[in-house]
Amino acid sequence: VRAVLRATSSESLSRPPRIRLPVHSASSIQKVTSSLPSLAPSSFVVAEYLDYSSLPPDSKNVGVEFCNSPSLHPNETAMGVNVINAAKQMDVKHFVLSQSKAWVCQATVEEYLTESSLPYTILQPSSFMQNTPLLKLLSEAARTDTITLDCWYYPDTLKGFLYLLDLAEIAASVLINPEPHLLASYSLVRENISLTAVSDIVSEETGVPSNCVRAKRALVKAAWAEHAVRMYGEAVGEWTGEAWERLMSYYDKRGIPGNNNVVRWLLGREPTTWRMWVRSLVREA
């Protein structure tokens, strides 16, 4: 969401749109404005996805609404449905839904949106390249003389990836000029590649030996559970950890690959590949 906010509020735009942003609590406003100072405190509305009464004020007098509701939550279908209902109640002119294709519950939200009579666009990004902390790994390589990519699923699985800033550019384009994208659903994949092949690219571009290591899922499963407890309470933690583990088991065999022509067309240029991203990080380092 922050990448999309930066793209839609860019100073390069002749008329940056007015933005309203829902936050979980009043304390969240300061955290967001510290990284996005262009947003005034009046840009925020405190809202809770599962408290429907808090959502209509967020959608009031909104022309185009962007929804990227939380994932790995047992009630994420209800959250998405609530946001759609509030947008319809407040007569939002265009609703943009962005979510991956990994979950049945997310498909349910998409179906609900298509049947809501709201003008809509659906963005379906694949896994983000930035989920791999490459910049951190490259900085550590100077000390360790090797680069290790932690892999939470089978490293030879062919998986669809997308560069996060390419998604932000696409989303900003749709939000600023939604009419050409009315009733469209876009599957957004740039590159189908295994993490083993990514590791080879890292070695070739950096000159540093790189390898994939099957990491212990229990550690990240516990981290996801702890994050859910902090955000939503004790009752959600165990479910979220197990949901993440099921997702990784799915990725062991199916990486949700796709075609990159849609991304190329929407951007009007060649989308960012793993090699392009690694090369840019090496130049920055």
C-alpha positions in Angstrom: 0.0 0.0 0.0 2.8 2.4 0.8 4.4 1.9 -2.6 1.0 2.7 -4.2 0.6 5.8 -2.0 4.0 7.1 -3.1 3.2 6.5 -6.7 -0.2 8.3 -6.5 1.2 11.2 -4.6 4.3 11.6 -6.7 5.4 15.2 -7.4 5.8 14.3 -11.0 2.0 14.2 -11.4 0.5 17.5 -12.6 -2.4 17.1 -10.2 -1.8 14.6 -7.5 -5.1 13.3 -6.2 -6.5 14.0 -2.7 -5.9 10.8 -0.6 -7.9 9.4 2.3 -6.3 6.5 4.2 -7.9 4.2 6.8 -5.7 3.3 9.7 -6.1 0.8 12.5 -5.7 3.3 15.3 -4.9 7.0 15.9 -1.3 6.0 16.9 -0.8 4.6 13.4 -1.2 8.1 11.8 2.2 9.3 13.2 3.9 6.1 12.0 2.6 6.6 8.4 3.2 10.3 8.2 6.8 9.8 9.3 7.5 7.8 6.1 5.0 9.7 4.0 5.2 13.4 5.1 3.1 14.5 2.1 0.0 13.1 3.9 -1.7 15.6 6.3 -3.4 14.3 9.5 -6.7 15.2 7.9 -6.0 12.5 5.2 -6.7 9.7 7.8 -9.8 7.9 9.1 -9.6 5.4 11.9 -11.5 2.3 10.7 -11.7 -1.4 11.5 -12.5 -3.8 8.7 -14.7 -6.0 11.0 -16.5 -3.0 12.4 -18.8 -2.1 9.6 -20.0 1.2 11.2 -16.5 2.6 11.0 -16.1 2.0 7.2 -18.7 4.3 5.5 -17.0 7.5 6.7 -13.8 6.2 5.0 -15.7 5.9 1.7 -17.7 9.1 1.9 -17.3 11.4 -1.1 -14.6 9.1 -2.5 -14.3 8.9 -6.3 -11.9 5.9 -6.6 -11.2 3.5 -3.7 -8.2 1.1 -3.5 -8.6 -1.9 -1.3 -5.8 -4.2 -0.2 -7.2 -5.8 2.9 -5.2 -8.0 5.3 -4.3 -11.5 4.2 -3.7 -14.6 6.4 -6.6 -13.7 8.6 -9.5 -16.1 9.3 -12.0 -13.3 8.6 -10.5 -11.8 5.5 -13.5 -12.6 3.4 -15.7 -10.7 5.8 -13.3 -7.8 5.7 -13.3 -7.6 2.0 -17.1 -7.8 1.8 -17.5 -5.1 4.4 -15.3 -2.7 2.5 -17.2 -3.4 -0.7 -20.6 -2.9 1.0 -19.4 0.4 2.5 -18.1 1.6 -0.9 -21.5 0.8 -2.4 -23.4 2.5 0.4 -21.4 5.7 -0.1 -21.7 5.6 -3.9 -18.0 5.2 -4.7 -17.5 5.8 -8.4 -14.8 3.1 -9.0 -13.5 0.3 -6.7 -10.0 -1.1 -7.3 -9.3 -4.4 -5.5 -5.7 -5.7 -5.2 -5.0 -9.1 -3.9 -3.1 -12.3 -4.9 -4.7 -15.4 -6.3 -3.5 -17.8 -3.7 -6.6 -18.0 -1.5 -10.1 -19.3 -2.1 -11.4 -16.7 0.3 -9.9 -13.9 -1.9 -11.6 -15.4 -4.9 -14.9 -15.1 -2.9 -14.3 -11.4 -2.4 -13.6 -10.9 -6.1 -16.8 -12.7 -7.0 -18.7 -10.6 -4.5 -17.3 -7.4 -6.0 -18.2 -8.4 -9.6 -21.8 -9.0 -8.4 -22.0 -5.8 -6.4 -22.9 -3.5 -9.3 -19.9 -1.3 -8.4 -17.6 -0.2 -11.2 -14.4 -2.1 -10.5 -10.9 -3.1 -11.5 -9.2 -6.2 -10.0 -5.4 -6.4 -9.8 -4.0 -9.9 -9.1 -0.3 -9.5 -8.4 2.0 -12.5 -8.0 4.6 -12.8 -5.3 6.8 -9.7 -4.9 10.5 -9.9 -5.6 11.0 -7.6 -2.6 9.9 -10.4 -0.3 13.5 -11.5 -0.7 15.7 -9.1 1.3 18.4 -8.8 -1.4 19.8 -5.5 -0.4 20.5 -6.8 3.1 22.0 -10.0 1.7 24.3 -8.1 -0.7 25.6 -5.8 2.1 26.3 -8.9 4.3 28.1 -10.6 1.4 31.1 -8.2 1.9 31.7 -9.9 5.3 30.7 -13.5 4.6 32.0 -13.9 1.0 28.8 -15.8 0.2 25.1 -15.1 -0.3 22.4 -17.4 1.1 18.8 -17.2 0.0 16.5 -18.7 2.6 13.8 -20.7 0.8 10.6 -21.5 2.6 9.4 -23.9 -0.2 11.0 -26.2 -2.8 13.6 -24.1 -4.5 13.1 -25.6 -7.9 9.4 -24.7 -8.1 8.6 -22.4 -11.0 7.0 -19.4 -9.4 5.5 -16.2 -10.7 7.1 -12.9 -9.5 6.4 -9.2 -9.8 8.5 -6.2 -9.0 6.7 -4.2 -6.3 7.3 -0.8 -7.8 5.9 -2.0 -11.1 2.7 -2.9 -9.3 2.6 0.5 -7.7 3.0 2.2 -11.1 0.2 0.1 -12.5 -2.1 0.7 -9.6 -1.5 4.5 -9.7 -2.3 4.5 -13.4 -5.6 2.7 -12.8 -6.5 4.9 -9.8 -5.8 8.2 -11.6 -7.5 7.2 -14.8 -9.9 4.2 -14.0 -12.3 4.5 -17.0 -10.1 2.5 -19.5 -9.9 -0.3 -16.9 -13.6 -0.6 -16.1 -14.6 -4.2 -15.3 -11.1 -5.5 -16.0 -9.3 -8.3 -14.0 -5.5 -8.2 -14.5 -3.3 -11.2 -13.6 0.1 -9.5 -12.9 3.2 -11.6 -13.4 6.5 -10.5 -14.7 8.8 -13.5 -14.5 8.3 -17.2 -13.9 11.5 -18.4 -12.2 12.7 -20.8 -9.5 14.6 -19.5 -6.5 17.5 -21.8 -7.6 17.6 -19.8 -10.9 17.4 -16.5 -8.9 20.4 -17.6 -6.9 22.3 -18.2 -10.1 21.5 -14.7 -11.3 22.7 -13.2 -8.0 26.0 -15.1 -8.4 26.4 -14.0 -12.0 25.7 -10.3 -11.3 27.6 -10.0 -8.1 30.5 -12.4 -8.6 29.8 -13.8 -5.2 28.9 -17.4 -4.7 25.1 -17.8 -3.9 23.0 -20.7 -2.9 19.5 -21.6 -1.8 18.9 -23.1 1.7 15.7 -24.8 2.7 14.9 -22.8 5.8 13.1 -24.1 8.8 9.4 -23.2 8.4 8.7 -23.3 12.2 10.6 -20.1 12.8 8.6 -18.0 10.2 5.4 -19.8 11.1 5.9 -18.6 14.7 6.7 -15.1 13.5 3.5 -14.9 11.5 1.6 -16.1 14.5 3.2 -13.5 16.8 2.5 -10.7 14.3 -1.2 -11.8 14.1 -1.5 -11.7 17.9 -0.1 -8.2 18.0 -2.4 -7.0 15.3 -5.6 -8.9 16.0 -5.4 -10.7 19.3 -4.5 -14.1 20.8 -7.4 -16.0 19.1 -6.0 -15.4 15.6 -2.3 -16.2 16.0 -2.4 -20.0 15.7 -4.7 -19.9 12.7 -2.4 -17.4 10.9 0.7 -19.5 11.5 -1.0 -22.6 10.2 -2.4 -20.7 7.1 1.1 -19.5 6.2 2.4 -23.1 6.5 -0.3 -24.4 4.2 0.6 -21.7 1.7 4.2 -22.8 1.7 3.1 -26.4 1.2 1.1 -25.3 -1.8 4.2 -23.4 -3.2 6.2 -26.7 -2.9 4.4 -27.9 -6.0 2.6 -24.9 -7.5 4.1 -21.4 -7.7 1.2 -19.8 -9.5 3.1 -18.8 -12.7 1.5 -16.7 -15.4 2.0 -14.6 -18.6 3.8 -11.3 -18.5 2.1 -9.6 -21.5 -0.5 -7.9 -19.3 2.1 -6.2 -17.1 4.1 -5.1 -20.2 1.0 -3.6 -21.8 -0.2 -1.8 -18.6 3.3 -0.3 -18.0 3.9 0.6 -21.6 7.5 -0.6 -21.2 9.5 -3.7 -20.4 8.7 -4.8 -16.8 11.5 -5.3 -14.2 13.1 -8.7 -14.1 15.1 -10.3 -11.3 18.3 -9.7 -13.2 17.4 -6.0 -13.8 16.7 -5.6 -10.1 19.8 -7.4 -8.9 21.9 -5.3 -11.3 20.4 -2.1 -10.0 21.1 -3.1 -6.4 24.7 -3.9 -7.2 25.1 -0.4 -8.7 23.7 1.2 -5.6 25.9 -0.9 -3.3 
